[in-house]
Every structure is written in structure tokens, then in C-alpha cells.
Amino acid sequence: MADLAQLEEQIVGLSLLEAASLVKKLEERLGVSAAAAAPVMVAGGGGAAAAPAAEEKTEFQVILKDAGANKINTIKAVREVTSLGLKEAKDLVDGAPKPLKESATKDEAEAIKKKFEGVATIEVK
């Protein structure tokens, strides 16, 4: 352990030019590139604030916010997206805002949103 502490002190004491030279020599000898490791160190050093931003949401909730101008077309669209019958779809549209689909994938949520464009107001959370 004393050898490692001594080595650490020697490395910390190097000038920038000496440190750059050491890195090049180690890259050549070990057959690696420090440039490939640098982005990993930067991303890892970002702290806890960077981690949630990197995570991509996988489940979405699609909510019918507004029935729109033509309620009949909205009911038809609701029936296409869900497996509801006519009465259940009508009740859902009448009771808006209500969730249309929970735990939808990103693709499903986008497809549902496209179906309701110009028909009713949809929110994806």
C-alpha cells in the first residue's frame, strides 16, 4: 500500500506536459486509448442530477382531456383505441378528462395521439 501512495504522490506532482507524456506511453504499452474512457468519466462524474435525465420513460398514461367538437367521432376513436363497448366509450367521453390507456408504450401513446388529432384533446404523461 505504501508503494501506491508513493506512486500517487509522484503522479500528482507531474506537470501537465509530463502527465500527457505518461498517458501516451501507457496507451502505447497497454494498447488502450484514454480518449474512449474520458466520456465515461465525465458522465459518471455528473452526480445524481445527470442520472434521472438519462433514464428514458417506458410507460405512459394517455388521458382524454376534452371530447372535442364532434363527440361522435371521439367516441368512435375511443372504441378503436380501447376494447370498450358503445355505452362505455360514451360514458368515458362524457366524463372527460379520463385516462384512455395506462402503462402504454411510447409507440402506443404516439399512435393514440395521432388517432385523436383534430378529433379531441389528448395528453400523454
C-alpha positions in Angstrom: 0.0 0.0 0.0 2.9 2.3 0.7 4.1 1.9 -2.9 0.7 3.0 -4.2 0.6 6.1 -2.0 4.2 6.9 -3.2 3.2 6.4 -6.9 0.1 8.6 -6.3 2.3 11.4 -4.9 4.6 11.2 -7.9 1.8 11.3 -10.4 0.1 14.3 -8.7 3.5 16.1 -8.7 3.8 15.8 -12.5 3.5 18.9 -14.8 0.8 18.8 -17.5 3.3 18.0 -20.2 4.8 15.2 -18.1 1.3 13.8 -17.4 0.4 13.9 -21.1 3.6 12.1 -21.9 2.9 9.5 -19.3 -0.6 8.9 -20.7 0.7 8.4 -24.2 3.3 6.0 -23.0 0.7 4.0 -21.1 -1.6 4.0 -24.1 1.1 2.6 -26.3 2.3 0.0 -23.8 -1.2 -1.2 -22.8 -2.8 -0.9 -26.2 -5.7 1.3 -25.0 -7.0 4.8 -25.6 -7.7 7.3 -22.8 -10.0 9.2 -25.1 -12.5 6.4 -25.1 -12.6 6.4 -21.3 -12.9 10.2 -20.9 -16.7 10.5 -21.8 -17.4 7.7 -19.3 -15.6 9.6 -16.6 -17.4 12.8 -17.4 -20.8 11.2 -17.5 -20.1 9.3 -14.3 -18.8 12.4 -12.5 -22.0 14.4 -13.2 -23.6 13.3 -10.0 -27.2 12.3 -9.2 -28.7 15.1 -11.2 -27.5 13.5 -14.5 -28.8 10.0 -13.8 -32.6 10.8 -13.9 -32.2 12.9 -17.1 -30.5 9.9 -18.8 -33.3 7.5 -17.9 -36.0 7.2 -20.6 -39.6 6.8 -19.6 -41.0 3.5 -20.8 -44.6 3.7 -19.6 -47.0 6.4 -20.5 -50.5 7.3 -19.5 -52.8 8.6 -22.3 -55.6 10.9 -21.0 -58.6 12.2 -22.9 -58.8 15.8 -21.8 -61.6 17.1 -23.9 -64.3 15.5 -26.1 -63.8 17.9 -28.9 -66.4 19.5 -31.2 -67.7 16.2 -32.7 -68.4 13.8 -29.8 -69.5 11.0 -32.1 -66.0 10.9 -33.8 -64.4 11.0 -30.4 -66.5 8.0 -29.3 -65.5 6.1 -32.4 -61.8 6.9 -31.8 -62.1 5.7 -28.2 -63.7 2.5 -29.3 -60.8 1.9 -31.8 -58.2 2.5 -29.2 -59.8 0.6 -26.3 -61.9 -2.5 -26.2 -64.9 -0.7 -24.8 -68.4 -1.0 -26.0 -70.5 1.9 -27.2 -72.1 2.8 -23.9 -68.7 2.6 -22.0 -67.0 4.7 -24.6 -69.7 7.3 -24.5 -69.5 7.4 -20.7 -65.7 7.8 -20.9 -66.1 10.7 -23.4 -68.8 12.3 -21.3 -66.7 12.1 -18.2 -63.6 13.6 -19.7 -60.9 14.2 -18.5 -60.3 10.4 -18.0 -57.5 8.1 -18.7 -57.8 6.2 -22.0 -54.8 3.9 -21.6 -52.4 3.4 -18.7 -49.0 1.8 -19.0 -48.8 2.3 -22.7 -45.5 2.1 -24.6 -44.1 5.2 -26.3 -45.2 3.8 -29.7 -48.7 3.1 -28.5 -49.1 6.5 -26.9 -47.9 8.2 -30.1 -50.3 6.1 -32.2 -53.2 7.0 -29.9 -52.3 10.7 -30.0 -52.3 10.6 -33.9 -55.7 9.0 -34.0 -57.2 11.8 -31.9 -55.5 14.7 -33.8 -58.3 17.1 -34.9 -60.9 15.0 -33.0 -60.3 15.5 -29.3 -57.6 16.8 -26.9 -55.2 14.1 -25.7 -52.5 14.4 -23.1 -49.6 11.9 -22.7 -47.9 11.7 -19.4 
